[in-house]
Amino acid sequence: MAKEKKVRVKSKTVKTRNALRVINAIMYGSKYAMPFVPATVMTIINWNEWFAETRGSLPAGFTALIIATIIAIIGIFKKDKLAEKKVSVLFVFALALFVVAASFLWLANVMHEAGMMFLYTACAVTASAVDDQLEKSLVLPRLEEFNEDIKEGGLDKKTNRREERKAKRLAEIEEAKRRAVE
């Protein structure tokens, strides 16, 4: 005898909520990844010119530039969670400026490329900001709305089980109070 499989039919609301969750996760990850794309692409394209055929100052300068970009991005995106709790935001900004200055000194002969890299990185950070704004103003409110609709409509199995356990506990407490009175 073959076992019969249960066919689970998900409502359109649950499917839409799940799609919004996926979109939210992709947008969250791309917000942090986008600023690194221009520097990575330019470094890959110009690897031989910048690293293989030069002295040590060029690789050190580009390494410092990438570190400055990382410091700036972490300082901007995590300022409320990381910097303000541990150190002043100005220390993060000053550190990023020091590393950028050092990278400029090492990269004096290729400053045009560094300027273009900063320009492309600024464009990527702008795209990241647009992504972040869309996520905050469009995706998250709709996701919250769908989550509330699913809870109110009884479509969320976890919430249903949680409510059943809660009701059972309240009933047990009421029963214990009633018995104590008798």
C-alpha positions in Angstrom: 0.0 0.0 0.0 1.3 3.4 -0.9 1.1 6.1 1.6 -1.1 9.0 0.8 0.7 12.3 0.8 -1.0 15.3 2.4 -1.4 18.1 0.0 -0.6 21.4 1.8 -2.2 24.3 0.2 -0.7 27.6 1.2 -2.9 30.7 1.0 -1.9 33.6 -1.3 -1.2 35.7 1.8 1.3 33.2 3.1 3.0 32.9 -0.3 3.2 36.7 -0.6 4.6 37.0 2.9 7.3 34.3 2.1 8.2 36.1 -1.1 8.5 39.4 0.8 10.8 37.6 3.3 13.1 36.5 0.5 13.1 40.0 -1.1 13.9 41.5 2.3 16.8 39.1 2.9 18.2 39.7 -0.6 17.9 43.5 -0.2 19.6 43.3 3.3 22.5 41.4 1.9 22.9 43.5 -1.2 22.9 46.7 0.8 26.3 45.6 2.3 27.7 43.9 -0.8 27.1 46.7 -3.4 29.8 49.1 -2.2 32.5 46.5 -2.6 31.6 45.6 -6.2 33.3 48.6 -8.0 36.6 48.3 -6.1 36.6 44.5 -6.6 35.9 44.8 -10.3 38.5 47.5 -10.9 41.1 45.5 -9.0 40.4 42.3 -10.9 40.6 44.2 -14.3 43.8 46.1 -13.4 45.5 43.4 -11.3 48.6 43.0 -13.5 49.1 46.8 -13.9 48.5 47.6 -10.3 50.0 44.7 -8.4 52.1 42.3 -10.5 54.3 44.9 -12.2 54.8 47.5 -9.5 56.7 48.0 -6.3 55.2 47.6 -2.8 53.6 51.0 -2.5 50.8 50.3 -5.0 49.5 47.1 -3.3 49.8 48.8 0.1 47.9 51.8 -1.2 45.1 49.7 -2.6 45.0 47.5 0.5 44.7 50.7 2.6 41.9 51.9 0.2 39.9 48.7 0.6 40.4 48.8 4.4 39.2 52.5 4.4 36.1 51.5 2.4 35.4 48.7 4.9 35.8 51.0 7.9 33.6 53.7 6.3 30.9 51.2 5.4 30.9 49.5 8.8 30.9 53.0 10.4 28.0 54.1 8.4 25.8 51.0 8.4 26.5 49.9 12.0 27.0 53.3 13.6 24.1 53.0 16.0 24.9 49.5 17.0 28.7 49.4 17.0 30.2 52.8 17.2 27.9 54.7 19.6 28.0 51.9 22.2 31.7 51.3 22.1 33.4 54.5 20.8 32.5 57.8 19.4 31.5 57.9 15.7 34.2 60.5 15.2 36.9 58.0 16.0 35.5 55.7 13.2 35.4 58.7 10.8 39.0 59.8 11.8 40.3 56.3 11.3 38.7 56.1 7.9 40.3 59.5 7.0 43.7 58.4 8.2 43.6 55.2 6.1 42.3 57.1 3.1 45.2 59.6 3.5 47.7 56.8 3.7 46.3 55.2 0.6 46.5 58.5 -1.3 50.2 58.8 -0.3 50.9 55.3 -1.6 48.8 55.8 -4.7 50.1 59.2 -5.8 51.0 57.9 -9.3 47.6 56.2 -9.9 45.4 58.8 -8.1 43.1 59.1 -11.2 42.2 55.4 -10.9 41.7 55.8 -7.2 39.4 58.8 -7.8 37.4 56.7 -10.3 37.2 53.9 -7.8 35.9 56.3 -5.2 33.4 57.7 -7.7 32.2 54.2 -8.6 32.1 53.2 -4.9 30.1 56.4 -4.1 27.6 55.3 -6.9 27.4 51.8 -5.3 26.8 53.3 -1.9 24.1 55.5 -3.4 22.5 52.3 -4.9 22.9 50.7 -1.5 21.1 53.7 0.1 18.3 53.4 -2.4 18.1 49.7 -1.6 18.0 50.4 2.1 15.3 53.1 1.6 13.1 50.8 -0.5 13.5 48.0 2.0 12.5 50.3 4.9 9.7 52.1 3.2 8.2 49.5 0.9 9.2 45.9 1.8 9.2 46.0 5.6 5.8 47.7 6.1 4.2 45.3 3.6 5.9 42.3 5.3 4.6 43.5 8.7 1.1 44.0 7.2 1.1 40.5 5.8 2.5 39.0 9.1 -0.4 40.7 11.0 -3.0 39.5 8.5 -1.6 36.0 8.7 -1.8 36.0 12.5 -5.3 37.5 12.5 -6.5 35.1 9.9 -5.1 32.1 11.8 -2.9 31.1 8.9 0.4 31.0 10.9 0.8 27.5 12.4 3.4 28.6 14.9 1.2 31.4 16.2 -1.8 29.1 16.3 0.2 26.5 18.4 1.5 29.2 20.6 -2.0 30.6 21.2 -3.3 27.1 21.9 -0.5 26.5 24.5 -1.2 29.9 26.0 -4.9 29.2 26.3 -4.2 25.8 27.8 -1.9 27.3 30.4 -4.5 29.9 31.3 -7.2 27.3 31.5 -4.9 25.2 33.8 -4.3 28.3 36.0 -8.0 29.1 36.2 -8.7 25.4 37.1 -6.0 25.5 39.8 -7.5 28.7 41.2 -11.0 27.3 41.1 -9.8 24.1 42.9 -7.9 26.2 45.5 -11.1 28.1 46.3 -13.2 25.0 46.7 
